[in-house]
Amino acid sequence: MASFSNGLLAVAILSLLASAAHGQLSPAFYAVTCPDLESVVRSVMAQVVGQDPRMGASVIRLFFHDCFVNGCDASVLLDDTPTMRGEKNAMGNMNSLRGYEIIDAIKSRVETTCRATVSCADIVALAARDSVSLLGGPSWTVLLGRRDARTASVDAANANLPPASDNISSLVTKFAAKGLDLRDLTALSGAHTVGAARCSSFRPHVYRDANVDRAFAMFRRRICPATGGDSNLVPLDPTSPNRFDVSYYRDLMVRRSLLHSDQELFNNGPADDLVRLYSSSGSAFNRDFTAAMVKMGNITLLTGSDGEIRLDCRRAN
């Protein structure tokens, strides 16, 4: 019996190694090498979200901003060096992207029992999933086996991250370049049901755009003056800012979206029908959102012998 069990273990290890060598992700990638990984990530995220729900939204955003720039490779976590300007100071990240220290905390916990085994990229993917579910949203199986980039690029981040000023055509084009379609775009945007935006991100929308509810715009102007106050924060979804639900889409339908790019999803354009669907069907949204998160998590992967397993998520080995 012992030899039979050892044989099964050997087969499992060989299967995982073969999966990595061929660039395939697997939910069981760490089943042998770090079996407690997911419980560790969940434990840290439960504490974080319990103390500050908005940090859960920040970690979801961190995953998006990582994957959209050269793929899901944890490049967004790298600090600048004398020879590299990384992504942290890109226009879409500087003074707004958060959650780095949360990933550091998880990585530190993981390293105590599974040294040099789990990538920072996989930790970000798991933390984002847990953030969604802890905020009341759906859960899904995260495919694992990503490896970490050794470098990052501020120019790549500036070129690939969609700004809040984008129109629907630009959004569709940028998502399509990542292998994501209109349904993915509309579903992933639903993550804006949690979190907050800085005044500098939504000022043009509430002061200049015509497709915004007047009373909503006037109220937001009290918090976001025409000049100054760039860092003032407003919930993206005023109805339920700390709950992952479909109220974001209902806000779009009455033109109470905080960001120009969000309101573009319901502006007599190609995404209107999907917004109507999600606003009335949480199950349809959950289904499409989880599918889109899995697709996004597969963008331009480093696997096998590519990249590395960082020991410190902020710097290459």
C-alpha positions as CSV (number, residue, x, y, z in Angstrom):
1,M,0.0,0.0,0.0
2,A,2.8,2.4,0.9
3,S,4.5,1.8,-2.5
4,F,1.2,2.4,-4.3
5,S,0.7,5.7,-2.4
6,N,4.2,6.8,-3.2
7,G,3.6,5.9,-6.9
8,L,0.5,8.1,-7.0
9,L,2.4,10.9,-5.4
10,A,5.2,10.6,-8.0
11,V,2.6,10.6,-10.8
12,A,1.0,13.8,-9.3
13,I,4.4,15.5,-9.1
14,L,5.3,14.5,-12.6
15,S,1.9,15.7,-13.9
16,L,2.4,19.1,-12.2
17,L,5.9,19.5,-13.6
18,A,4.7,18.6,-17.1
19,S,1.9,21.1,-16.8
20,A,4.4,23.8,-15.9
21,A,6.8,22.8,-18.6
22,H,4.1,23.2,-21.3
23,G,2.9,26.5,-20.0
24,Q,-0.4,25.3,-18.7
25,L,-2.0,26.5,-15.5
26,S,-3.7,24.2,-13.1
27,P,-5.8,24.7,-9.9
28,A,-3.7,21.9,-8.3
29,F,-0.4,23.4,-9.2
30,Y,0.7,23.8,-5.6
31,A,-1.2,20.8,-4.2
32,V,2.0,19.0,-3.3
33,T,4.5,21.9,-2.9
34,C,2.3,24.3,-0.9
35,P,-1.0,22.7,0.0
36,D,-2.0,25.4,2.5
37,L,-1.5,28.3,0.0
38,E,-5.2,29.1,-0.6
39,S,-6.1,29.0,3.1
40,V,-3.2,31.3,3.9
41,V,-4.3,33.9,1.3
42,R,-7.9,33.6,2.4
43,S,-7.0,34.2,6.0
44,V,-5.0,37.3,5.4
45,M,-7.6,38.7,3.0
46,A,-10.5,38.0,5.5
47,Q,-8.6,40.1,8.1
48,V,-7.8,42.9,5.6
49,V,-11.4,43.2,4.2
50,G,-12.9,43.0,7.6
51,Q,-10.8,46.0,8.7
52,D,-11.1,48.0,5.5
53,P,-13.5,46.8,2.8
54,R,-12.2,49.3,0.3
55,M,-8.8,47.5,0.4
56,G,-10.6,44.5,-1.1
57,A,-11.5,46.7,-4.1
58,S,-7.9,47.9,-4.3
59,V,-6.6,44.3,-4.6
60,I,-9.1,43.5,-7.3
61,R,-7.8,46.6,-9.2
62,L,-4.3,45.5,-8.6
63,F,-4.9,42.3,-10.4
64,F,-6.5,44.1,-13.3
65,H,-3.6,46.6,-13.6
66,D,-1.1,43.7,-13.4
67,C,-2.7,41.6,-16.1
68,F,-3.3,44.5,-18.6
69,V,0.4,45.4,-18.7
70,N,2.5,42.6,-20.3
71,G,0.3,39.9,-18.7
72,C,-0.4,38.6,-15.2
73,D,3.3,38.5,-14.1
74,A,3.3,40.6,-10.9
75,S,5.4,43.3,-12.8
76,V,3.1,45.9,-11.2
77,L,4.6,45.1,-7.8
78,L,8.2,45.9,-8.7
79,D,9.8,49.0,-7.3
80,D,11.8,51.3,-9.5
81,T,15.5,50.7,-9.7
82,P,18.4,52.9,-11.0
83,T,18.0,51.2,-14.3
84,M,14.2,50.6,-14.5
85,R,11.2,52.8,-14.2
86,G,8.4,50.4,-13.2
87,E,4.6,50.6,-13.4
88,K,3.9,52.0,-9.9
89,N,4.4,55.6,-11.2
90,A,2.4,55.2,-14.4
91,M,-0.4,57.7,-14.9
92,G,-3.1,55.1,-14.0
93,N,-1.3,53.9,-10.9
94,M,0.6,56.8,-9.3
95,N,-1.0,57.9,-6.0
96,S,-4.0,55.7,-6.6
97,L,-3.1,52.0,-6.9
98,R,-3.0,50.3,-3.5
99,G,-2.6,46.9,-1.9
100,Y,1.2,46.3,-2.3
101,E,1.7,45.8,1.4
102,I,-1.2,43.3,1.5
103,I,0.6,41.1,-1.1
104,D,3.8,41.6,0.8
105,A,2.1,40.3,4.0
106,I,0.7,37.2,2.2
107,K,4.0,36.5,0.5
108,S,5.8,36.7,3.9
109,R,3.4,34.2,5.4
110,V,3.7,31.8,2.4
111,E,7.5,32.0,2.4
112,T,7.7,30.7,6.0
113,T,6.3,27.3,4.9
114,C,6.8,27.2,1.1
115,R,10.1,29.0,0.4
116,A,10.8,30.0,-3.2
117,T,7.7,28.1,-4.4
118,V,4.7,30.4,-4.9
119,S,4.9,33.3,-7.4
120,C,3.7,36.8,-6.5
121,A,1.6,36.7,-9.7
122,D,-0.4,33.7,-8.3
123,I,-0.8,35.4,-4.9
124,V,-2.3,38.5,-6.6
125,A,-4.7,36.3,-8.6
126,L,-5.9,34.4,-5.4
127,A,-6.1,37.6,-3.3
128,A,-8.3,39.2,-6.0
129,R,-10.7,36.2,-6.1
130,D,-10.9,36.2,-2.3
131,S,-11.6,40.0,-2.2
132,V,-14.6,39.6,-4.5
133,S,-16.1,36.7,-2.5
134,L,-15.4,38.4,0.9
135,L,-17.2,41.5,-0.4
136,G,-20.3,39.4,-1.2
137,G,-19.5,38.5,-4.8
138,P,-19.0,35.2,-6.5
139,S,-16.0,32.8,-6.2
140,W,-14.3,30.7,-8.8
141,T,-11.5,28.3,-9.3
142,V,-8.2,30.1,-9.8
143,L,-5.8,28.4,-12.2
144,L,-2.2,28.6,-10.9
145,G,1.3,28.2,-12.1
146,R,2.2,31.8,-13.2
147,R,5.8,33.0,-12.8
148,D,7.0,36.5,-12.0
149,A,8.5,39.0,-14.4
150,R,12.0,40.2,-13.8
151,T,11.3,43.7,-15.1
152,A,8.5,46.3,-15.6
153,S,7.9,49.3,-17.8
154,V,6.2,52.6,-17.0
155,D,5.8,53.2,-20.7
156,A,3.9,49.9,-21.2
157,A,1.6,50.7,-18.3
158,N,0.9,54.2,-19.7
159,A,0.1,52.6,-23.1
160,N,-2.1,49.8,-21.9
161,L,-4.1,50.9,-18.9
162,P,-7.5,52.4,-20.0
163,P,-7.9,55.9,-18.5
164,A,-11.2,57.1,-17.1
165,S,-11.6,59.4,-20.1
166,D,-11.8,56.5,-22.6
167,N,-14.9,56.2,-24.9
168,I,-16.6,52.9,-25.7
169,S,-14.7,52.4,-28.9
170,S,-11.3,52.9,-27.2
171,L,-12.3,50.5,-24.4
172,V,-13.4,47.8,-26.8
173,T,-10.2,48.1,-28.8
174,K,-8.0,47.9,-25.7
175,F,-9.8,44.9,-24.3
176,A,-9.8,43.2,-27.7
177,A,-6.0,43.5,-27.8
178,K,-5.9,41.4,-24.6
179,G,-8.3,38.7,-26.0
180,L,-11.3,40.1,-24.1
181,D,-14.6,40.8,-25.9
182,L,-17.4,43.2,-25.2
183,R,-19.1,40.9,-22.7
184,D,-15.8,40.6,-20.8
185,L,-15.4,44.3,-20.8
186,T,-18.9,45.0,-19.5
187,A,-18.7,42.3,-16.8
188,L,-15.2,43.2,-15.6
189,S,-16.3,46.8,-15.3
190,G,-18.8,45.6,-12.8
191,A,-15.9,45.4,-10.3
192,H,-16.5,49.2,-9.9
193,T,-19.5,48.2,-7.7
194,V,-16.9,48.5,-4.9
195,G,-14.1,51.0,-4.2
196,A,-13.7,54.7,-4.7
197,A,-12.3,57.1,-7.2
198,R,-10.3,60.3,-6.8
199,C,-11.7,63.7,-7.8
200,S,-9.1,64.0,-10.5
201,S,-10.5,60.9,-12.2
202,F,-14.2,62.0,-12.3
203,R,-14.0,65.8,-12.4
204,P,-14.4,66.1,-16.2
205,H,-17.5,63.8,-16.1
206,V,-19.4,65.7,-13.5
207,Y,-18.5,69.1,-14.8
208,R,-18.6,68.7,-18.6
209,D,-20.4,65.6,-19.7
210,A,-24.0,65.8,-20.8
211,N,-24.8,62.1,-20.2
212,V,-24.9,62.4,-16.4
213,D,-27.8,63.0,-14.0
214,R,-27.8,66.7,-13.1
215,A,-28.6,66.2,-9.4
216,F,-26.0,63.5,-9.1
217,A,-23.3,65.7,-10.8
218,M,-24.2,68.7,-8.6
219,F,-23.8,66.6,-5.4
220,R,-20.5,65.2,-6.5
221,R,-19.2,68.7,-7.3
222,R,-19.5,69.5,-3.6
223,I,-16.8,67.0,-2.9
224,C,-14.8,67.6,-6.0
225,P,-14.3,71.4,-6.7
226,A,-13.4,72.6,-10.1
227,T,-9.9,73.2,-9.0
228,G,-8.0,71.6,-6.1
229,G,-9.1,68.6,-4.0
230,D,-7.7,66.1,-6.6
231,S,-7.3,63.4,-3.9
232,N,-10.8,63.7,-2.5
233,L,-12.5,60.3,-2.6
234,V,-16.0,59.3,-3.6
235,P,-17.5,55.8,-3.7
236,L,-17.8,54.4,-7.3
237,D,-21.2,52.9,-6.3
238,P,-23.0,55.1,-3.8
239,T,-25.8,52.6,-3.3
240,S,-23.7,49.8,-1.8
241,P,-20.0,50.9,-1.9
242,N,-18.8,47.9,0.1
243,R,-20.9,45.2,-1.4
244,F,-20.1,43.3,-4.6
245,D,-23.5,43.4,-6.4
246,V,-25.3,44.7,-9.5
247,S,-26.2,48.2,-8.3
248,Y,-23.3,49.5,-10.4
249,Y,-25.3,48.6,-13.5
250,R,-28.5,50.1,-12.1
251,D,-26.6,53.4,-11.5
252,L,-25.4,53.3,-15.2
253,M,-29.0,53.1,-16.4
254,V,-30.0,56.2,-14.5
255,R,-26.8,58.0,-15.5
256,R,-25.3,58.1,-12.1
257,S,-21.9,56.7,-12.9
258,L,-19.0,58.4,-11.4
259,L,-16.5,57.9,-14.3
260,H,-16.9,58.9,-17.9
261,S,-15.6,55.5,-19.1
262,D,-18.2,53.6,-17.0
263,Q,-21.1,55.6,-18.3
264,E,-19.9,54.8,-21.8
265,L,-21.1,51.3,-21.2
266,F,-24.7,52.7,-21.2
267,N,-24.8,55.5,-23.7
268,N,-26.8,54.2,-26.7
269,G,-23.9,52.0,-27.6
270,P,-23.0,48.3,-28.0
271,A,-23.0,47.4,-24.3
272,D,-26.4,48.7,-23.4
273,D,-28.1,45.3,-23.6
274,L,-25.5,43.7,-21.4
275,V,-25.9,46.5,-18.8
276,R,-29.7,45.9,-18.8
277,L,-29.1,42.2,-18.4
278,Y,-26.7,42.5,-15.5
279,S,-28.9,45.1,-13.8
280,S,-31.7,42.6,-13.5
281,S,-29.8,39.3,-13.1
282,G,-27.1,38.9,-10.5
283,S,-26.7,35.3,-11.7
284,A,-25.9,36.4,-15.2
285,F,-23.4,39.0,-14.0
286,N,-21.7,36.5,-11.6
287,R,-21.4,33.9,-14.4
288,D,-19.9,36.4,-16.9
289,F,-17.7,38.1,-14.4
290,T,-16.1,34.9,-13.1
291,A,-15.5,33.7,-16.7
292,A,-13.9,37.1,-17.6
293,M,-11.7,37.0,-14.6
294,V,-10.4,33.6,-15.6
295,K,-9.8,34.8,-19.1
296,M,-8.0,37.9,-17.9
297,G,-5.9,35.8,-15.6
298,N,-4.5,34.0,-18.7
299,I,-3.2,37.0,-20.5
300,T,0.4,36.6,-21.7
301,L,1.6,34.2,-19.0
302,L,5.1,33.4,-17.9
303,T,5.2,29.7,-17.0
304,G,7.6,26.8,-17.0
305,S,11.2,28.1,-16.9
306,D,10.3,31.6,-18.0
307,G,10.5,34.4,-15.4
308,E,11.2,33.5,-11.8
309,I,9.7,32.9,-8.4
310,R,10.5,36.1,-6.6
311,L,11.4,35.9,-2.9
312,D,10.4,39.6,-2.4
313,C,7.5,40.8,-4.6
314,R,9.0,44.3,-4.8
315,R,12.2,43.3,-6.4
316,A,13.7,40.7,-8.8
317,N,15.9,38.0,-7.3
